[in-house]
Amino acid sequence: MSIAPEVRNFIKELSDALLKVRPLGGSEMFVHRFGNYYADPNYCGAMIENLTKRLHESRMSEVRTERNRDMWKGQCERQAEELTKLREALAFTPHDGKATP
């Protein structure tokens, strides 16, 4: 897996920040190289890919939800119009010729 220099620098900065915030405690994210602990680029790359995939799946779910909402909204509007027409048609009673409230 080839990692761009910008990503490698970001991983190094992330590694340094995490080591300051949380002491090394058996995390698979860290590797020991040249006397220092660094965030493993392969692990970070896999983590970024996983997060990207989850973000994409979340966005697709949101799009499906919006589409379903619009579909149901349209169906409700059509049914409301049909019910209004039926109600108007039934409002006039043929036996006495008067409209009912």
Residue frames as qw, qx, qy, qz and C-alpha x, y, z in Angstrom:
[[0.000, 0.890, 0.457, 0.000, 0.00, 0.00, 0.00],
 [0.436, 0.268, 0.008, 0.859, 1.53, 3.28, -1.12],
 [0.234, -0.811, -0.447, 0.296, 0.94, 6.25, 1.16],
 [0.302, 0.809, 0.077, 0.498, 1.23, 9.86, 0.05],
 [0.433, 0.164, -0.426, 0.777, 3.73, 12.01, 1.98],
 [0.313, -0.420, 0.066, -0.849, 0.92, 14.24, 3.27],
 [0.840, -0.349, -0.271, -0.316, -0.87, 11.24, 4.74],
 [0.771, -0.001, -0.456, 0.444, 2.38, 9.93, 6.23],
 [0.154, 0.304, -0.314, 0.886, 2.98, 13.34, 7.89],
 [0.578, -0.415, -0.076, -0.698, -0.59, 13.40, 9.17],
 [0.890, -0.226, -0.395, -0.017, -0.16, 9.92, 10.64],
 [0.564, 0.130, -0.446, 0.682, 3.09, 11.00, 12.33],
 [0.146, -0.357, 0.195, -0.902, 1.38, 14.06, 13.85],
 [0.768, -0.346, -0.228, -0.489, -1.57, 11.93, 14.93],
 [0.828, -0.069, -0.490, 0.265, 0.79, 9.42, 16.48],
 [0.322, 0.213, -0.412, 0.825, 2.65, 12.09, 18.44],
 [0.402, -0.367, 0.051, -0.838, -0.61, 13.65, 19.64],
 [0.849, -0.281, -0.335, -0.298, -2.08, 10.32, 20.73],
 [0.711, 0.013, -0.527, 0.465, 1.05, 9.40, 22.63],
 [0.063, 0.263, -0.343, 0.900, 0.81, 12.66, 24.55],
 [0.591, -0.290, -0.040, -0.752, -2.88, 12.24, 25.27],
 [0.940, -0.201, 0.067, -0.267, -2.95, 8.49, 25.96],
 [0.270, -0.604, 0.744, 0.091, 0.00, 6.42, 27.05],
 [0.497, 0.278, -0.754, -0.328, 0.86, 3.42, 24.93],
 [0.567, -0.174, 0.639, -0.491, -1.34, 0.59, 26.11],
 [0.467, 0.051, 0.878, 0.092, -1.25, -2.32, 23.71],
 [0.547, 0.650, 0.149, -0.506, -2.96, -0.50, 20.86],
 [0.753, 0.196, 0.523, 0.348, -2.54, -2.19, 17.51],
 [0.348, 0.927, 0.128, 0.048, -2.36, 1.25, 15.98],
 [0.131, -0.905, 0.399, 0.065, 1.19, 1.85, 17.19],
 [0.933, 0.205, -0.126, 0.267, 4.43, 0.34, 15.93],
 [0.512, -0.756, 0.225, 0.341, 7.91, 0.74, 17.36],
 [0.749, 0.527, 0.095, 0.391, 10.40, 2.08, 14.80],
 [0.444, 0.538, -0.199, 0.688, 13.76, 3.73, 15.22],
 [0.311, -0.071, -0.597, 0.736, 13.34, 3.99, 18.98],
 [0.306, 0.071, 0.186, -0.931, 9.98, 5.78, 18.79],
 [0.326, 0.396, 0.850, -0.122, 6.38, 4.70, 18.61],
 [0.186, 0.184, -0.344, -0.902, 4.45, 5.71, 15.51],
 [0.718, 0.310, 0.341, -0.522, 0.97, 5.19, 14.22],
 [0.510, -0.004, 0.789, 0.342, 1.10, 2.25, 11.83],
 [0.241, 0.325, -0.330, -0.853, 0.43, 3.67, 8.33],
 [0.266, -0.096, -0.881, -0.380, -1.25, 0.45, 7.19],
 [0.126, -0.464, -0.802, 0.354, -3.54, 0.41, 10.22],
 [0.092, 0.518, 0.181, -0.831, -4.38, 4.10, 9.80],
 [0.227, 0.185, -0.595, -0.749, -4.97, 3.59, 6.08],
 [0.238, -0.278, -0.919, -0.150, -7.34, 0.70, 6.80],
 [0.068, -0.527, -0.610, 0.588, -9.07, 2.77, 9.48],
 [0.159, 0.411, -0.128, -0.889, -9.50, 5.69, 7.04],
 [0.269, 0.004, -0.780, -0.565, -10.88, 3.33, 4.37],
 [0.190, -0.395, -0.885, 0.154, -13.28, 1.80, 6.89],
 [0.018, 0.544, 0.385, -0.745, -14.49, 5.22, 8.03],
 [0.197, 0.286, -0.412, -0.842, -14.86, 6.36, 4.42],
 [0.251, -0.164, -0.894, -0.333, -16.91, 3.25, 3.63],
 [0.135, -0.504, -0.762, 0.383, -19.12, 3.76, 6.69],
 [0.079, 0.476, 0.084, -0.872, -19.60, 7.43, 5.79],
 [0.245, 0.117, -0.641, -0.718, -20.59, 6.46, 2.23],
 [0.238, -0.322, -0.914, -0.072, -23.05, 3.83, 3.52],
 [0.060, -0.528, -0.547, 0.647, -24.52, 6.38, 5.91],
 [0.165, 0.377, -0.193, -0.891, -24.95, 8.90, 3.11],
 [0.269, -0.051, -0.807, -0.524, -26.59, 6.29, 0.87],
 [0.174, -0.445, -0.845, 0.241, -28.98, 5.41, 3.69],
 [0.038, 0.513, 0.258, -0.818, -29.82, 9.10, 4.07],
 [0.225, 0.212, -0.505, -0.806, -30.50, 9.38, 0.33],
 [0.257, -0.240, -0.908, -0.226, -32.78, 6.30, 0.44],
 [0.107, -0.508, -0.677, 0.521, -34.63, 7.74, 3.43],
 [0.132, 0.436, -0.026, -0.890, -35.17, 11.06, 1.64],
 [0.266, 0.059, -0.718, -0.641, -36.38, 9.27, -1.49],
 [0.230, -0.364, -0.902, 0.040, -38.79, 7.12, 0.54],
 [0.017, -0.499, -0.450, 0.740, -40.04, 10.19, 2.41],
 [0.217, 0.321, -0.286, -0.876, -40.74, 11.97, -0.87],
 [0.275, -0.099, -0.865, -0.408, -42.48, 8.89, -2.28],
 [0.187, -0.466, -0.817, 0.283, -44.74, 8.55, 0.78],
 [0.046, 0.457, 0.203, -0.865, -45.43, 12.28, 0.83],
 [0.269, 0.162, -0.529, -0.788, -46.55, 12.14, -2.80],
 [0.291, -0.252, -0.907, -0.170, -48.71, 9.11, -2.13],
 [0.106, -0.488, -0.647, 0.576, -50.35, 10.82, 0.86],
 [0.152, 0.373, -0.071, -0.913, -51.07, 13.91, -1.22],
 [0.318, 0.008, -0.725, -0.611, -52.68, 11.82, -3.98],
 [0.277, -0.366, -0.883, 0.096, -54.78, 9.88, -1.47],
 [0.020, -0.454, -0.425, 0.783, -55.86, 13.12, 0.25],
 [0.262, 0.230, -0.334, -0.876, -57.05, 14.51, -3.10],
 [0.360, -0.139, -0.850, -0.358, -58.95, 11.31, -3.85],
 [0.214, -0.424, -0.783, 0.402, -60.58, 11.32, -0.40],
 [0.092, 0.378, 0.151, -0.909, -61.55, 15.00, -0.82],
 [0.348, 0.087, -0.561, -0.746, -63.22, 14.21, -4.15],
 [0.359, -0.267, -0.891, -0.074, -65.07, 11.23, -2.65],
 [0.122, -0.416, -0.601, 0.671, -66.18, 13.32, 0.31],
 [0.219, 0.293, -0.100, -0.925, -67.49, 16.04, -2.01],
 [0.385, -0.035, -0.743, -0.546, -69.29, 13.44, -4.10],
 [0.369, -0.354, -0.850, 0.125, -70.91, 11.94, -0.99],
 [0.039, -0.174, -0.383, 0.906, -71.81, 15.32, 0.55],
 [0.482, 0.079, -0.174, -0.855, -74.90, 15.65, -1.62],
 [0.349, 0.109, 0.907, -0.206, -77.61, 13.15, -0.73],
 [0.134, -0.094, -0.670, -0.724, -79.90, 12.27, -3.66],
 [0.159, -0.487, -0.858, 0.029, -83.00, 11.43, -1.57],
 [0.093, -0.825, -0.451, 0.328, -83.71, 14.97, -0.34],
 [0.460, 0.730, 0.163, 0.479, -81.44, 17.14, -2.47],
 [0.283, -0.941, 0.128, -0.134, -79.78, 18.84, 0.48],
 [0.509, 0.518, -0.569, 0.386, -76.13, 18.99, 1.27],
 [0.785, -0.542, -0.282, 0.101, -75.03, 17.43, 4.54],
 [0.171, -0.935, 0.297, -0.096, -72.62, 19.23, 6.89]]
